[in-house]
Amino acid sequence: MKDRGLRTFVTVLTGLVVLYFGSAGRDPGEDGRVSNGVIALALVAALLVWNLTKPGGSAAK
């Protein structure tokens, strides 16, 4: 991916998707807070996508 805007969009979207699926599936009586583990997982997933979509690496050649 050579377009930085698209790379940023995909990275942010990945983090939001992980947060969404990490908070979905709770009982209706539980509060809507997201745990620290889910936040950390979303951050790791976003950083992984950012790193994997880096242009100019050996995988892009």
N, C-alpha and C positions, 0 to 999 in steps of 0.2 A: 504494500500500500504506500503510494507516494504522496497522497493527499493528507496533510496533517489534520485538516478539519474532519475528514471521514474517520481517521484514526482516533481522534479525540471523541467523536460521537460514539464509535463502537466501544471504546473503553468505558465511557460513562454509562452507556446502555448496559454493558455487562455488569457493572457494579449495581445498577438499579434492579436488574433482573434477579441477581443473587439476593438482594435485600427483599424483593417482592416474594420470591419463593421461600425465603427463609422465614418470613413472617406469616405466610399463608398457611392455612390448615390448622389454625388454633381453635380452641373452643370459644364459643361466643361470649362466655363469661370472663375470659382472660383479658387483661389489659393489652393494649396495642403496641407495647414497647418491643423493640428489637434487642436481642441479647448482644453482648459484646462479642461473642464468638461469631455471630452472623455478620456483624460489622467487619470483623477482622477477615473473615472469609471473602466478603465482597471486595475489600481492599486488595487482598492477595489475587483474586481473580482479575480485577481491573489492571493491576500491575503486570500480571502475566500476559494479558491481551495486549497491553501497551508494548511490552517487550517483544512479543511474537510478531507484531505488525510493524516492527521497526524496519524502515527501508535501508537497503544497502548491505544487509547481512549476507552470510554465505547461503542461506536458504533462498534468498531472492535471486541469486544468480543462476 
